[in-house]
Amino acid sequence: MSAAKKMVNSLEKSSWIRQMFEEGARRKKIYGAENVFDFSLGNPNLEPPAKFKEKLWEMVQNPRPMQHGYMPNAGLPSTREAVANYLKAEYSLEFTMNDILMTCGAGGALNVIFKAILDPGDKVIFPAPYFVEYGFYVDNHGGVPSPVQTDGEFLLDLNKIEDAIDENTKAILINSPNNPTGRVYPEAQIKALGDILRQKSKRLGRTIYLISDEPYRKLVYDNIKVPSIFSAYENSIVATSFSKDLSIPGERIGYIAVNPNIDSKDVLVATLVLANRILGFVNAPALMQWIVPELLTESVDVNIYKRKRNVLAKALLEFGYELSIPEGAFYLFPKCPIPDDVQFVRLLQEENILVVPGSGFGGPGYFRIAYCVDDRTIEGSLPGFKKVIEKIRS
């Protein structure tokens, strides 16, 4: 066998999201795209804000010298300074450009962070359900993925997290608003988590980082606010991207922000910059780096996603599905009406509805619906959702 055994084994455990997306593409060829209702992939269907297109057009019409050239591995100094000033105003902390590293999206950011902080065997704890790639990202760099279940409302179970921390723990990774549940962890929990990590770090004699993956920070509803980890804990790092709030996931642009008060900051930042280079990212996409300083306060219209959420959630509740209304992101995570979530997803496939089983997110017994789709997909899927649950209960 020419491929690495570990990678071949990983194929068997690889993302359900991609598997379902590919199944959707197959079905569209057979039944026609208008007859397939694909909720598998969190691929924003909204156009980027008008200002994004304006700035992009300006760059094309009035190119700068070395506009597409190499820059420092951490990113364009002017872009990092703009991000630092934005964060300074947002969080009332003294960020500088040296606390910012521009990355190839949030996924790139997390891989850079783990490359920089993990020694072989170090544990990274994250609450489940979780984004499917976290385990691979940690394993990429010799770490041990350690999911810990949330409570019945998908909130952090702080007692379980505290019990899971040991002498090998290097980081806690959270994602709020959460993919797949849409849950926003409340400020009281984030502060309590910071207190736990402060005490555990002191007792164990090593820094335990709190890392927050925040690509959905601006996609929140009903006046919900996403608490900051920076004010809760000094040894904190944010990984984020513009993929969701600007609706540009294919452009692969994001950043790492290091708490200005983090331990041994100079060494940490230097290792992050080195990791960005030697992982082969080298630097984040140049054209996007020139544009994003003008877009830091921009976002797609969240009310559009809110309306989609409301239409779909209302219908599913009326049909008899059990679900919590998400506070952010663009996912529903209903409970399956049968114990086997994979089998239930197959039943929906028979109605040409593509969703992802919760098992793929460490949340068996549930399924994820990505409602960042056109209204026709939502409306067209409703008879199928209703038919399947009625068939199960008949």
C-alpha positions as CSV (number, residue, x, y, z in Angstrom):
1,M,0.0,0.0,0.0
2,S,1.5,3.3,-1.1
3,A,-0.5,5.6,1.3
4,A,0.4,5.9,4.9
5,K,-1.5,3.3,7.1
6,K,-2.4,6.1,9.5
7,M,-4.0,8.2,6.8
8,V,-5.9,5.2,5.3
9,N,-7.3,4.5,8.8
10,S,-8.2,8.2,9.1
11,L,-10.2,8.0,5.9
12,E,-12.5,5.6,7.6
13,K,-13.1,8.1,10.4
14,S,-13.0,11.2,8.2
15,S,-15.7,13.9,8.1
16,W,-19.3,12.8,7.8
17,I,-19.9,16.3,6.5
18,R,-17.9,15.7,3.3
19,Q,-19.4,12.3,2.8
20,M,-22.9,13.7,2.9
21,F,-21.9,16.6,0.7
22,E,-20.6,14.1,-1.9
23,E,-23.7,12.0,-1.5
24,G,-25.7,15.2,-2.2
25,A,-23.8,15.8,-5.4
26,R,-24.4,12.2,-6.5
27,R,-28.2,12.5,-5.9
28,K,-28.4,15.8,-7.7
29,K,-27.1,14.2,-10.9
30,I,-29.7,11.5,-10.6
31,Y,-32.8,13.4,-9.4
32,G,-32.0,17.0,-10.4
33,A,-30.7,19.7,-8.1
34,E,-34.1,21.1,-7.5
35,N,-35.3,17.8,-6.0
36,V,-32.4,17.3,-3.5
37,F,-32.3,19.2,-0.2
38,D,-28.7,19.4,0.9
39,F,-28.1,20.7,4.5
40,S,-24.7,18.9,4.9
41,L,-22.1,21.6,4.6
42,G,-21.7,24.9,6.5
43,N,-21.1,26.7,3.2
44,P,-22.6,30.3,3.6
45,N,-25.1,30.9,0.8
46,L,-25.2,34.7,1.3
47,E,-23.2,37.0,-0.9
48,P,-20.4,38.9,0.9
49,P,-21.2,42.5,2.0
50,A,-21.2,45.1,-0.8
51,K,-18.1,46.7,0.8
52,F,-16.1,43.6,0.2
53,K,-16.7,43.7,-3.5
54,E,-16.0,47.4,-3.6
55,K,-12.6,47.0,-1.9
56,L,-11.8,44.0,-4.1
57,W,-12.5,46.0,-7.2
58,E,-10.4,48.9,-5.9
59,M,-7.5,46.5,-5.5
60,V,-7.9,45.2,-9.0
61,Q,-8.2,48.6,-10.6
62,N,-5.4,50.3,-8.5
63,P,-2.8,47.6,-7.8
64,R,-0.2,48.4,-5.2
65,P,3.5,47.6,-5.6
66,M,4.2,43.9,-4.6
67,Q,0.5,43.5,-4.0
68,H,0.8,39.7,-4.6
69,G,4.3,39.3,-3.1
70,Y,5.6,37.7,0.0
71,M,5.4,39.5,3.3
72,P,6.5,38.7,6.8
73,N,5.2,35.2,7.8
74,A,3.0,36.8,10.5
75,G,1.3,38.9,7.8
76,L,1.2,42.4,6.6
77,P,2.2,44.8,9.4
78,S,-0.6,47.2,8.4
79,T,-3.2,44.5,8.5
80,R,-2.0,43.1,11.9
81,E,-2.0,46.7,13.3
82,A,-5.6,47.2,12.1
83,V,-6.7,43.9,13.7
84,A,-4.9,44.9,16.9
85,N,-6.7,48.3,17.0
86,Y,-10.0,46.6,16.4
87,L,-9.5,44.1,19.2
88,K,-8.2,46.9,21.5
89,A,-11.5,48.8,21.1
90,E,-13.5,45.6,21.3
91,Y,-12.0,44.2,24.5
92,S,-10.2,47.1,26.2
93,L,-6.9,45.3,26.2
94,E,-3.6,46.7,24.9
95,F,-3.2,44.6,21.8
96,T,-0.4,45.4,19.4
97,M,0.4,44.0,16.0
98,N,2.9,41.6,17.6
99,D,-0.1,39.8,19.2
100,I,-1.7,39.1,15.8
101,L,-0.8,36.5,13.2
102,M,-2.7,36.4,9.9
103,T,-3.6,32.8,8.9
104,C,-5.2,30.6,6.3
105,G,-8.6,30.6,8.0
106,A,-9.5,29.3,11.4
107,G,-8.5,25.8,10.5
108,G,-5.0,27.0,9.6
109,A,-4.9,29.1,12.8
110,L,-5.7,26.0,15.0
111,N,-3.0,23.9,13.2
112,V,-0.5,26.7,13.8
113,I,-1.4,27.0,17.4
114,F,-1.2,23.2,18.1
115,K,2.1,23.0,16.2
116,A,3.5,25.8,18.4
117,I,2.3,24.5,21.8
118,L,2.0,20.7,21.7
119,D,4.7,18.2,22.7
120,P,4.0,14.5,21.9
121,G,1.4,13.2,24.3
122,D,0.0,16.5,25.3
123,K,-3.8,16.5,25.8
124,V,-6.2,19.0,24.3
125,I,-9.7,18.9,25.9
126,F,-12.7,20.1,24.0
127,P,-16.4,19.9,24.8
128,A,-18.6,17.5,22.8
129,P,-20.4,17.9,20.4
130,Y,-17.5,19.5,18.5
131,F,-16.4,20.4,15.0
132,V,-15.4,17.2,13.3
133,E,-11.9,18.2,12.4
134,Y,-10.6,19.0,15.9
135,G,-9.4,15.5,16.6
136,F,-7.4,15.5,13.4
137,Y,-5.9,18.9,14.0
138,V,-4.7,17.9,17.5
139,D,-3.4,14.5,16.2
140,N,-1.5,16.3,13.4
141,H,0.9,17.7,15.9
142,G,1.3,14.7,18.3
143,G,-1.4,15.7,20.7
144,V,-4.1,13.6,22.2
145,P,-7.7,14.7,21.5
146,S,-9.8,14.5,24.7
147,P,-13.5,15.3,24.2
148,V,-15.6,15.8,27.3
149,Q,-19.4,15.7,27.0
150,T,-21.5,18.8,27.6
151,D,-24.6,18.8,29.8
152,G,-28.1,18.1,28.6
153,E,-28.5,21.6,27.2
154,F,-25.1,21.5,25.4
155,L,-23.6,23.9,28.0
156,L,-20.1,23.3,29.4
157,D,-19.9,20.6,32.1
158,L,-17.3,22.3,34.2
159,N,-17.0,19.5,36.7
160,K,-16.2,17.0,33.9
161,I,-13.7,19.4,32.3
162,E,-12.0,19.9,35.7
163,D,-11.8,16.2,36.3
164,A,-10.3,15.6,32.8
165,I,-7.4,18.0,33.4
166,D,-4.2,16.2,34.4
167,E,-0.4,16.7,34.2
168,N,-0.5,16.1,30.4
169,T,-3.2,18.7,29.6
170,K,-1.9,21.5,27.5
171,A,-5.0,23.3,26.3
172,I,-8.8,23.5,26.5
173,L,-10.4,24.3,23.1
174,I,-13.9,25.8,23.0
175,N,-16.1,26.9,20.1
176,S,-18.8,29.4,20.8
177,P,-21.2,29.9,19.0
178,N,-20.8,26.2,18.7
179,N,-20.8,24.0,15.6
180,P,-22.9,21.9,15.5
181,T,-25.3,23.0,18.3
182,G,-25.4,26.8,17.9
183,R,-25.0,27.1,21.6
184,V,-23.3,30.3,23.0
185,Y,-21.5,29.5,26.3
186,P,-22.6,32.1,28.9
187,E,-20.2,34.6,30.5
188,A,-20.5,32.9,34.0
189,Q,-19.3,29.6,32.5
190,I,-16.3,31.2,30.7
191,K,-15.2,33.0,33.9
192,A,-15.6,29.9,35.9
193,L,-13.5,28.0,33.3
194,G,-10.8,30.6,33.5
195,D,-10.7,30.2,37.3
196,I,-10.4,26.4,37.0
197,L,-7.5,26.8,34.5
198,R,-5.8,29.3,36.7
199,Q,-5.9,27.0,39.7
200,K,-5.0,23.9,37.7
201,S,-2.0,25.6,36.0
202,K,-0.7,26.7,39.4
203,R,-1.2,23.3,41.0
204,L,0.4,21.4,38.1
205,G,3.2,23.9,37.5
206,R,2.5,24.4,33.8
207,T,0.6,26.7,31.6
208,I,-2.7,25.4,30.4
209,Y,-4.0,27.5,27.5
210,L,-7.6,28.4,26.8
211,I,-8.2,28.5,23.0
212,S,-11.4,29.7,21.5
213,D,-12.4,29.0,17.9
214,E,-14.6,31.9,16.9
215,P,-15.6,32.0,13.2
216,Y,-19.2,32.5,14.2
217,R,-18.7,35.2,16.8
218,K,-20.7,37.8,14.7
219,L,-23.5,35.4,13.8
220,V,-25.7,35.6,16.9
221,Y,-29.4,36.2,17.3
222,D,-31.9,37.7,19.8
223,N,-29.4,40.2,21.3
224,I,-27.1,37.4,22.5
225,K,-23.5,38.5,23.2
226,V,-20.5,36.2,23.0
227,P,-18.4,36.5,26.1
228,S,-14.7,37.1,25.6
229,I,-12.1,34.6,26.9
230,F,-9.5,37.4,27.0
231,S,-11.1,39.0,30.1
232,A,-11.7,35.6,31.8
233,Y,-8.2,34.2,31.6
234,E,-4.7,35.5,30.8
235,N,-3.3,32.5,29.0
236,S,-5.9,32.7,26.2
237,I,-5.7,32.5,22.4
238,V,-8.4,33.2,19.8
239,A,-8.4,31.5,16.4
240,T,-10.9,33.0,14.0
241,S,-11.7,33.7,10.4
242,F,-13.8,35.9,8.1
243,S,-15.3,32.8,6.3
244,K,-18.7,33.0,7.9
245,D,-19.3,36.6,8.8
246,L,-18.1,37.9,5.5
247,S,-19.3,34.8,3.6
248,I,-15.9,34.2,2.0
249,P,-14.9,30.7,3.2
250,G,-13.0,29.9,0.0
251,E,-10.7,32.8,0.4
252,R,-9.1,31.2,3.5
253,I,-8.3,34.3,5.6
254,G,-8.3,34.5,9.4
255,Y,-6.0,35.3,12.3
256,I,-4.7,34.3,15.7
257,A,-4.9,36.8,18.5
258,V,-2.8,36.2,21.6
259,N,-3.8,37.7,24.9
260,P,-1.4,40.6,25.5
261,N,-0.9,39.3,29.1
262,I,-0.1,35.7,28.2
263,D,2.8,33.9,29.8
264,S,6.2,34.0,27.9
265,K,4.5,35.8,25.1
266,D,7.6,36.6,23.0
267,V,8.6,32.9,22.8
268,L,5.0,31.8,22.1
269,V,4.5,34.3,19.3
270,A,7.9,33.4,17.7
271,T,6.9,29.7,17.6
272,L,3.5,30.6,16.1
273,V,5.2,32.5,13.3
274,L,7.7,29.7,12.7
275,A,4.8,27.2,12.7
276,N,2.9,29.2,10.1
277,R,6.0,29.0,7.8
278,I,7.1,25.4,8.3
279,L,3.6,24.0,8.0
280,G,3.7,25.3,4.5
281,F,1.2,28.1,4.9
282,V,4.1,30.6,4.6
283,N,1.6,33.5,4.9
284,A,-2.1,34.1,4.7
285,P,-3.5,35.1,1.2
286,A,-2.0,38.5,0.3
287,L,-5.0,40.0,-1.5
288,M,-7.3,39.2,1.3
289,Q,-4.9,40.7,3.8
290,W,-5.0,44.0,1.9
291,I,-8.8,44.1,2.0
292,V,-9.8,42.9,5.5
293,P,-8.6,46.0,7.4
294,E,-11.5,47.9,5.8
295,L,-14.0,45.1,6.7
296,L,-13.4,44.4,10.4
297,T,-16.8,45.8,11.5
298,E,-18.7,44.4,8.5
299,S,-20.9,41.3,8.4
300,V,-23.5,39.7,6.3
301,D,-27.1,40.4,7.3
302,V,-27.6,38.0,10.3
303,N,-31.4,38.6,10.2
304,I,-31.5,36.5,7.0
305,Y,-30.1,33.5,8.8
306,K,-32.4,34.2,11.8
307,R,-35.4,34.0,9.5
308,K,-34.2,30.7,8.0
309,R,-33.6,29.4,11.5
310,N,-37.1,30.4,12.6
311,V,-38.9,28.9,9.6
312,L,-37.1,25.6,9.9
313,A,-37.2,25.3,13.7
314,K,-40.9,26.1,13.8
315,A,-41.8,23.5,11.2
316,L,-39.7,20.8,12.8
317,L,-41.2,21.5,16.3
318,E,-44.6,21.3,14.8
319,F,-43.8,17.9,13.2
320,G,-42.7,16.6,16.6
321,Y,-38.9,16.9,16.5
322,E,-37.1,17.8,19.7
323,L,-34.6,20.7,19.4
324,S,-33.2,23.7,21.2
325,I,-33.3,27.0,19.4
326,P,-29.7,27.9,18.5
327,E,-28.3,31.2,19.8
328,G,-25.7,31.6,17.0
329,A,-24.0,30.1,13.9
330,F,-26.3,28.6,11.3
331,Y,-27.0,25.1,12.5
332,L,-29.9,23.2,14.1
333,F,-29.0,20.1,16.1
334,P,-32.3,18.2,16.7
335,K,-32.7,15.0,18.6
336,C,-33.3,11.9,16.4
337,P,-36.7,10.3,16.8
338,I,-34.9,6.9,16.9
339,P,-31.7,6.0,18.8
340,D,-29.5,5.3,15.8
341,D,-28.7,8.7,14.2
342,V,-26.9,7.1,11.2
343,Q,-30.0,5.0,10.4
344,F,-32.2,8.1,10.8
345,V,-30.0,10.1,8.4
346,R,-30.4,7.3,5.9
347,L,-34.2,7.5,6.3
348,L,-34.0,11.2,5.4
349,Q,-31.8,10.4,2.4
350,E,-34.7,8.4,1.0
351,E,-36.5,11.7,0.8
352,N,-33.4,13.3,-0.8
353,I,-32.7,15.3,2.4
354,L,-29.0,15.4,3.3
355,V,-28.0,16.1,6.9
356,V,-25.1,14.9,9.1
357,P,-25.4,12.4,11.9
358,G,-24.5,13.7,15.3
359,S,-22.1,10.8,15.8
360,G,-19.7,12.6,13.5
361,F,-19.6,15.5,16.0
362,G,-19.3,13.3,19.1
363,G,-23.0,13.8,19.7
364,P,-24.8,10.5,18.9
365,G,-28.5,10.5,18.8
366,Y,-28.8,13.9,17.1
367,F,-28.3,15.2,13.6
368,R,-27.0,18.5,12.2
369,I,-28.9,20.7,9.7
370,A,-26.9,23.5,8.1
371,Y,-29.5,26.1,7.3
372,C,-27.2,28.4,5.3
373,V,-29.1,27.4,2.2
374,D,-31.6,29.1,-0.1
375,D,-35.2,29.3,1.0
376,R,-36.3,26.8,-1.7
377,T,-34.2,24.1,-0.1
378,I,-35.8,24.7,3.3
379,E,-39.3,24.9,2.0
380,G,-38.9,21.9,-0.3
381,S,-37.5,19.7,2.5
382,L,-40.4,20.2,4.9
383,P,-42.7,17.5,3.5
384,G,-39.8,15.0,3.7
385,F,-39.0,15.8,7.3
386,K,-42.6,15.4,8.2
387,K,-43.0,12.2,6.3
388,V,-40.1,10.5,8.0
389,I,-41.1,11.3,11.5
390,E,-44.7,10.3,10.8
391,K,-43.5,7.0,9.4
392,I,-41.4,6.3,12.4
393,R,-44.3,7.0,14.8
394,S,-46.9,5.1,12.8
